[in-house]
Amino acid sequence: MLTRFLIAYLVFSGFDTHAQPTALLLQNPSFEDKPGMGRTPQGWFYCGARGETPPDIHPSLDLFGVTHPPQEGETYIGMVVRDNGTWEGVSQWLQQPLLAEQCYELTVHAARSPVYESITRTTMQLTNFDRPVLLRLWGGNLNCERAELLAVSKPVERSNWLPYTLRFQPKTSYNRLIVEAYYTSDATPYCGNVLLDNLSPLMPVDCAMGQLLVQLDTLPPDVPTDDLLAEVAQQVVFSDLDQTVEQHAFYLPSGELQQANQPLFRLSQLLKNMPDRKLIVQIQENNKSFFKAKKESVQRELRLYGLHPRQFRIQQYRLPKGGFTSPETVFITIE
């Protein structure tokens, strides 16, 4: 049995130029990328001392002895502080700026690895970077600019994944955010680590009450029926900046805040309960580089949402011979 859904692409995502509080969505908030040492995940920039290596993408076999499974998705990053007085951080450009005098909350899932073995340059000996560190948030308007220290977390001491919520109120508007590891005190620099995964959107809150200032949808508990599949097969929009699928902020039925492409997320959750069905995504895009970017973006999203690769296929939409160009960009089929 073949069920066909049509998803129309009408508009590109853009920038909100109004100074109205809104949830600020981060790019690649769960640090999904190919595992390896000294690699900065897609969407993030390395902000650390020159001559030192960037953070590492885990999990990877025998990478410094770190064995944690991801808190979400397939990968996460590990950042270290060193006994030579250097530390690691990552930054990204915000598609909408942090507004001056507006309070925000950011929740970070973090853990400490009991084993993080590497060579320290002070002694050139294998050392366990196992001491706890804290997190610092900086705002700026240039890449890696530390114009204002926005928030400092408690030391990340536990080895299991825990959420850490940071609340801050920028004095000035910023379009860059830095997340970095740092020492827990002003004592002599030491070797330590922190693992990071699943960052929340930057949520505007009331400074005094701590209440959210934006209303988000709550995803309903879906029942896998063909009618519902047709209902959630709604518009999928690609960014005209990098050809990635549009992101949304919403709550799961459990109350957990989620950042994802809502239509693809709902379809993937339904198909996880229907292992005999397969999602076929056809993208109408003649530009080879744009098609590759769109295909990789959809693939990353579906894998991040827990859909097994055998349950989906992404391909280029081919017009029938003599057919006219369709105004639709994406066609989705459930087999």
Protein Blocks (a to p, Z undefined) as FASTA:
>chain_A
ZZddddddfbdcdddfbfcdcddddehklopacedehiacehiacdddehiacdddddde
hihhiabdcfbhjbdcdddddfeopacddddddfbdcdehiacdddddddddfbdcdddf
klopacddfbccdddddddfbehiafbcfbdcdddfbfbdcddddddddfbdcfbdcddd
ddfbfcdcdddddddehiaddddddfklopafbdcdddddddddfklmmmmmccddddfk
lopacddddddfkopacdddfklmmmmmmmmmmmkbccddddddfblklmmmmmmmmmmm
mmmnopafklpccddddddehiacdfbfbdcddZZ
